[in-house]
Amino acid sequence: MAEGTNLIYCGIDWAERTHDVALVDDSGQLLAKRHVTDDAAGYKILLDLLADYGDCEDNPIPVAIETSRGLLVAVLRTGKRQVFAINPMAASRYRDRHSVSRKKSDPGDALVLANILRTDMHAHRPLPQDSDLARAVAVLARAQQDAVWNRQQIANQMRSLPREYYPAALAAVETWKKGLCRPEAHELLRLAPTPTRAARLPRVQLRSALKRAGRQRGIEAEADRLHEVLRGDWAHQPPLVEDALGKQMLALLIQLEAASQAATDLEEAVDEAFPQHPDADIILSFPGLGVQLGARVLAEIGDDRQRFSDARGLKAYAGASPITRASGKKSSVTRRWVKNDRLNHAGYYWAFSAISASPGAKTHYRKRRDDHGDWHAAAQRNLFNRMLGQLYHCLQQHELFDEQTAFPSTAAKALEAA
C-alpha cells in the first residue's frame, strides 16, 4: 500500500438499537471490538474508539457498513472519512469464504465487514461526497416520486372497486379526463358511495357537487347527464354487501386525497429547492427535463464529480448501457437488470419527452427503430444512454446542452434544408 495509507479498517454491524464495531489491521488481526448504542452517547464512544487507533482529519479510518442512510452514517461521514455501504448479499458471500458452518453473529459480521475493506476495498465504492443541498433535493425528489407511485396505486384501486358493485359511477365519469381521479368524481362519490344512494340524488345536489369541485362551465347540462346516468337500470349487489363496499370506497377516497395532497406538497418543495442547486441550469438545459424530472436525475447521480470515473460508469449505474455475457462460443448482449431503478425510471420518461422536444433526439430514435430494428423500449433506452453521456460531459465541463453539438448530423441536415 502507498505510504501514508491508513492500515486500520473498521466494520460496523448496525441494528435498530445497538451496533457492533470491529477494528482490524492490515494483517487481519482484530485490534478492538465494541458494542455501542444507537444514540449520541454511543456515537461518541464509536468516534473516540476510532480516534484511539489513529483516526484523524488527515488520515481517517475507512468504515464498512451495510446501509447508506441514518444518523449513524451521517455521523461517520463527517470530515474526509470514507464510508462504504456494503450490499448485505455481498457481505454474506464474504462470510462464506471463512466458514462453511453458516454460523452468524453480530460481532462476527462486523469483523467480516472490516476484512472486506482490508482485502477488497478497491472493488467497492465509497458513499459519494454530495453537497448538503444535493442530498436535500434527493430526499424531496424521492419522496415526491414515492408519493406519486402511492397515489397511482390507490387510484388503480379506485378504478377497480366500482366494477364490483357500482358500474353507474364508471359510466358517469367515462367522458371526463382522468375519470375517478377528478375532483368532480370525488365529490360525487362522497355524496353517493353506493348506486342506491346515487339514484336518489336530486339535480340540485349534483349541481352543488360540481360547483364545490371547481367546475365553472356546463354545470346544468352535466348535472342533467349525471342524473340520467345514475338513475339508469343497473345491476346491484345485496344491500348489506353494497353498503360495505361503499364504506370501502369512502376509505379509498380519503387515502387518495391524502396521497394527492402529499404529492402536491412535495412537488412544491422540489420546485423551491432544485433551482437553487448550481447544476440545475445545466440539467434543465437538456430537452425533456423539467424541474421534477431533473430533480430526480440529480437525486440519483449527485453532484460529486469524482463519483463516476467516466461516462461509462454512469451509464452502467443507470442501466442505460447494455451488458455482454460471453462464455465459450456463446455470446449475448442484453439489457442490465442490476441498476439504479429510480434513475432508470426517470431515464425512460426523459427519453420519451426528449423525442418530442429535440429534433436530434427524434432522429436518433427513428434511426434506432428503422435502421437497427429496435423495439420502442430498446430505442428509448439507447437514446437515454446517449443523452446520459452528454449530461456527464456537460456537468464535468460546466456547459449547457447544445443541440448542434449533441446531434451534429441532424443539425447539418437542418442547415442544408434551410
C-alpha positions in Angstrom: 0.0 0.0 0.0 1.1 3.6 -0.6 3.0 5.4 2.1 0.6 7.2 4.4 -2.4 5.0 3.7 -4.3 4.1 6.9 -3.8 0.4 7.7 -6.7 0.2 10.2 -10.1 -0.8 8.9 -13.5 -0.6 10.7 -16.6 -2.7 10.2 -20.0 -2.0 11.8 -22.9 -4.4 12.0 -25.8 -2.0 12.5 -29.1 -2.7 14.1 -32.1 -0.7 15.3 -30.9 0.0 18.8 -27.3 -1.2 19.1 -24.3 -1.7 16.8 -21.3 -4.0 16.9 -17.9 -2.5 15.9 -14.7 -4.2 14.9 -11.3 -2.8 14.0 -8.6 -4.8 12.2 -5.1 -4.0 11.0 -3.6 -4.8 7.6 -2.6 -8.4 8.7 -6.2 -9.2 9.7 -5.6 -9.1 13.4 -8.5 -8.0 15.5 -7.5 -4.8 17.3 -10.7 -3.9 19.1 -14.4 -4.7 19.2 -17.1 -2.8 20.9 -20.9 -2.8 21.4 -22.4 0.7 21.1 -25.9 2.1 21.4 -27.7 4.0 18.7 -27.7 7.4 20.4 -25.4 10.4 20.8 -23.5 8.6 23.7 -23.0 5.6 21.5 -21.8 7.7 18.6 -19.3 9.4 20.8 -17.9 6.1 22.1 -17.5 5.0 18.5 -15.7 8.2 17.4 -13.4 8.0 20.5 -12.6 4.4 19.7 -11.6 5.3 16.1 -9.5 8.2 17.4 -7.7 5.9 19.8 -6.5 3.9 16.8 -5.3 6.9 14.8 -8.4 8.3 13.2 -7.9 11.9 12.3 -8.9 14.6 9.8 -5.8 13.9 7.6 -5.8 10.1 7.8 -9.4 8.9 8.7 -10.1 5.2 9.2 -12.4 3.8 6.4 -15.7 2.2 7.6 -17.8 -0.5 6.1 -21.5 -0.8 7.0 -24.5 -2.4 5.4 -26.6 0.7 4.9 -26.2 4.2 3.3 -28.8 6.0 5.4 -29.5 7.0 9.0 -27.9 9.1 11.8 -25.0 6.7 12.3 -24.0 7.1 8.7 -24.4 10.9 8.9 -22.0 11.0 11.9 -19.5 8.8 10.2 -19.5 10.9 7.1 -18.2 14.0 8.8 -14.8 15.1 7.6 -13.0 13.2 4.9 -13.8 9.7 6.2 -14.7 7.2 3.5 -17.8 5.2 4.3 -18.5 2.1 2.2 -22.1 0.8 2.0 -21.7 -2.9 1.5 -24.5 -4.9 0.0 -25.8 -7.4 2.6 -25.8 -10.1 -0.1 -22.1 -9.4 -0.8 -21.3 -9.5 2.9 -23.0 -12.9 3.1 -20.8 -14.2 0.3 -17.7 -12.9 2.1 -18.8 -14.7 5.3 -18.9 -18.0 3.5 -15.3 -17.6 2.5 -14.2 -18.1 6.1 -16.7 -20.6 7.4 -18.8 -23.4 5.9 -20.9 -24.0 9.0 -23.1 -21.0 8.1 -22.8 -19.7 11.7 -23.6 -16.0 12.1 -23.3 -13.4 14.9 -23.3 -9.6 15.0 -19.7 -9.3 16.3 -18.7 -11.8 13.6 -20.5 -9.7 10.9 -18.7 -6.6 12.0 -15.4 -8.4 11.6 -16.3 -9.7 8.2 -17.1 -6.1 7.1 -13.8 -4.8 8.3 -12.0 -7.6 6.4 -13.9 -6.7 3.3 -12.2 -3.4 3.3 -8.8 -4.9 4.2 -8.8 -7.3 1.2 -11.1 -5.7 -1.4 -11.5 -2.0 -0.7 -10.5 -1.2 -4.2 -13.5 -3.2 -5.5 -16.1 -1.3 -3.5 -17.3 2.3 -4.0 -17.5 4.7 -1.1 -20.5 6.8 -0.5 -20.3 10.0 -2.7 -19.4 13.3 -1.2 -22.5 15.1 -2.3 -23.3 18.5 -1.0 -26.0 19.0 1.6 -28.2 20.7 -0.9 -27.9 17.8 -3.4 -28.8 15.4 -0.6 -31.8 17.5 0.4 -33.0 17.6 -3.2 -32.6 13.8 -3.2 -34.8 13.4 -0.2 -37.5 15.6 -1.6 -37.4 14.2 -5.1 -37.5 10.5 -4.0 -40.3 11.3 -1.5 -42.3 13.0 -4.3 -41.7 10.1 -6.6 -42.9 7.7 -3.9 -46.0 9.8 -3.3 -46.8 9.7 -7.0 -46.5 6.0 -7.0 -48.6 5.7 -3.9 -51.3 7.9 -5.4 -51.3 5.9 -8.6 -51.7 2.6 -6.7 -54.7 4.0 -4.8 -56.2 5.4 -8.0 -55.9 2.0 -9.6 -57.9 0.5 -6.7 -60.4 3.3 -7.1 -60.9 2.4 -10.7 -61.1 -1.3 -9.9 -63.6 -1.3 -7.0 -66.7 0.2 -8.8 -66.6 -2.7 -11.3 -67.7 -5.0 -8.4 -70.8 -3.0 -7.4 -71.0 0.5 -8.9 -70.9 0.5 -12.8 -73.0 3.6 -12.8 -70.1 5.6 -11.3 -67.8 4.4 -14.1 -70.4 5.4 -16.7 -70.9 8.8 -15.1 -67.2 9.7 -15.3 -66.4 8.0 -18.6 -66.4 11.3 -20.5 -64.1 13.0 -18.0 -60.4 13.1 -18.4 -58.7 11.2 -15.5 -62.1 9.7 -14.7 -62.4 8.8 -11.0 -59.3 10.8 -10.1 -61.1 14.2 -10.9 -62.4 16.4 -8.1 -65.9 16.1 -9.6 -65.8 12.3 -9.2 -64.6 12.7 -5.6 -67.5 15.0 -4.7 -69.9 12.6 -6.4 -68.6 9.5 -4.5 -68.6 11.4 -1.3 -72.3 12.2 -1.8 -73.2 8.8 -3.0 -70.7 6.0 -2.3 -73.3 3.4 -3.4 -75.5 3.2 -6.5 -78.7 3.1 -4.4 -77.8 6.5 -2.8 -76.7 7.8 -6.2 -80.1 7.1 -7.8 -81.8 9.2 -5.1 -79.6 12.3 -5.7 -81.6 15.3 -7.0 -80.2 17.6 -9.7 -79.7 20.4 -7.2 -77.2 18.3 -5.1 -75.4 17.3 -8.3 -75.0 20.9 -9.4 -73.7 21.8 -5.9 -71.2 18.9 -6.0 -69.9 20.1 -9.4 -69.5 23.7 -8.1 -67.6 22.5 -5.0 -65.3 20.6 -7.2 -64.4 23.8 -9.1 -66.4 23.3 -12.3 -67.4 26.6 -13.8 -69.0 25.8 -17.2 -71.7 23.5 -18.4 -72.9 22.7 -14.9 -76.6 22.4 -15.7 -76.0 20.1 -18.7 -73.6 18.0 -16.8 -75.9 17.7 -13.8 -78.7 16.5 -16.1 -76.4 13.9 -17.7 -75.2 12.6 -14.3 -78.8 12.5 -13.1 -79.9 10.4 -16.1 -76.9 8.0 -15.8 -77.2 7.4 -12.1 -80.9 6.7 -12.4 -80.4 4.1 -15.1 -81.2 0.4 -14.9 -78.1 -1.2 -13.2 -77.4 -4.5 -11.5 -77.0 -4.3 -7.7 -75.2 -6.2 -5.0 -77.2 -7.3 -2.0 -77.9 -4.2 0.2 -75.5 -5.2 3.1 -72.7 -6.0 0.6 -73.3 -2.8 -1.3 -73.2 -0.8 1.9 -69.9 -2.4 2.9 -68.3 -1.8 -0.5 -69.5 1.8 -0.2 -67.6 2.2 3.0 -64.5 0.7 1.4 -64.9 3.3 -1.4 -65.0 6.2 1.1 -61.9 4.9 2.8 -60.0 4.7 -0.5 -61.2 8.2 -1.3 -59.7 9.6 1.9 -56.4 7.8 1.1 -56.4 9.1 -2.5 -57.0 12.7 -1.4 -54.2 12.5 1.2 -51.8 10.9 -1.3 -52.6 13.6 -3.8 -52.1 16.4 -1.3 -48.7 14.8 -0.2 -47.6 14.6 -3.9 -48.6 18.2 -4.5 -46.8 19.5 -1.3 -43.6 17.6 -2.1 -43.8 18.8 -5.7 -43.8 22.4 -4.5 -40.9 21.7 -2.1 -38.9 20.3 -5.1 -39.8 23.4 -7.2 -38.3 25.5 -4.4 -35.2 23.5 -3.7 -34.0 22.2 -7.0 -33.4 25.5 -8.9 -31.1 26.6 -6.1 -28.6 23.9 -7.0 -25.6 25.0 -9.2 -26.2 22.1 -11.6 -29.9 22.9 -12.1 -29.3 25.2 -15.1 -27.2 22.5 -16.9 -29.7 19.8 -16.2 -32.7 21.9 -17.2 -31.0 22.9 -20.5 -31.5 19.3 -21.7 -34.6 18.6 -23.8 -37.2 16.5 -21.9 -36.0 17.5 -18.4 -38.2 19.7 -16.3 -37.9 20.6 -12.6 -39.4 17.4 -11.2 -37.7 15.0 -13.6 -34.4 17.0 -13.4 -34.5 16.8 -9.6 -34.9 13.0 -9.8 -31.9 12.8 -12.1 -29.8 15.0 -9.7 -31.0 12.9 -6.8 -29.6 9.7 -8.2 -26.3 11.0 -9.8 -25.5 13.6 -7.1 -23.0 16.4 -7.5 -19.8 14.6 -6.5 -17.7 14.9 -9.7 -15.4 12.0 -8.6 -18.3 9.6 -8.1 -18.0 8.2 -11.7 -14.6 7.9 -13.3 -16.1 8.2 -16.8 -19.5 8.3 -18.6 -19.5 4.5 -19.0 -19.7 4.1 -15.2 -22.7 6.4 -15.0 -24.4 4.6 -17.9 -23.9 1.3 -16.3 -25.2 2.6 -13.0 -28.4 3.9 -14.7 -28.9 0.6 -16.6 -28.8 2.5 -19.9 -25.8 0.7 -21.4 -26.2 -3.0 -22.5 -24.2 -5.8 -20.8 -22.4 -8.6 -22.7 -22.4 -12.2 -21.4 -19.9 -14.4 -23.1 -18.9 -18.0 -22.3 -17.1 -20.3 -24.7 -18.7 -20.0 -28.1 -21.9 -18.3 -26.8 -22.2 -14.5 -26.5 -25.2 -12.3 -25.9 -25.9 -8.6 -25.4 -28.8 -7.9 -23.1 -30.2 -5.0 -21.0 -29.0 -4.5 -17.5 -31.1 -5.8 -14.6 -28.9 -4.7 -11.8 -29.1 -0.9 -11.8 -30.4 2.2 -10.0 -34.1 1.7 -10.6 -35.1 5.2 -9.8 -32.6 6.7 -12.3 -33.6 4.2 -14.9 -37.3 5.1 -14.4 -36.5 8.8 -14.7 -34.5 8.0 -17.9 -37.5 6.3 -19.5 -39.6 9.5 -19.1 -36.6 11.7 -20.1 -36.1 9.9 -23.4 -39.8 9.8 -24.1 -40.1 13.6 -23.6 -36.9 14.3 -25.5 -38.2 12.7 -28.6 -40.8 15.5 -28.9 -38.6 18.3 -27.6 -35.4 17.7 -29.6 -35.1 17.1 -33.4 -31.8 15.3 -32.9 -33.3 13.0 -30.3 -36.2 12.2 -32.5 -34.0 11.4 -35.5 -31.8 9.2 -33.3 -34.8 7.3 -32.0 -36.2 6.8 -35.5 -32.8 5.6 -36.7 -32.7 3.0 -34.0 -36.2 1.8 -34.8 -35.8 1.8 -38.6 -32.2 1.0 -39.3 -31.3 -1.1 -36.3 -34.7 -2.8 -35.8 -35.0 -1.8 -32.1 -38.3 -2.1 -30.3 -39.7 1.1 -28.8 -38.2 0.4 -25.3 -34.8 -0.5 -26.7 -34.7 2.6 -28.9 -35.6 4.8 -25.9 -33.0 3.1 -23.7 -30.4 3.8 -26.4 -31.4 7.4 -26.6 -31.2 7.7 -22.8 -27.8 6.1 -22.9 -26.5 8.7 -25.4 -28.1 11.7 -23.6 -26.8 10.5 -20.2 -23.3 10.6 -21.7 -23.9 14.1 -22.9 -25.1 15.1 -19.4 -22.0 13.7 -17.9 -19.8 15.7 -20.2 -21.8 18.9 -19.6 -21.6 18.5 -15.8 -17.9 17.9 -15.9 -17.2 20.8 -18.3 -19.9 23.2 -16.8 -21.5 23.6 -20.2 -25.2 23.9 -21.2 -26.8 21.4 -23.7 -26.3 22.4 -27.3 -28.4 20.7 -30.0 -25.9 21.1 -32.8 -23.1 19.6 -30.6 -25.2 16.8 -29.3 -26.6 15.7 -32.7 -24.3 17.2 -35.3 -25.7 15.1 -38.3 -29.3 16.3 -37.6 -28.2 19.9 -37.3 -26.2 19.7 -40.5 -29.3 18.3 -42.4 -31.4 21.1 -41.0 -29.0 23.7 -42.2 -28.9 22.1 -45.7 -32.6 22.1 -45.9 -32.8 25.7 -44.9 
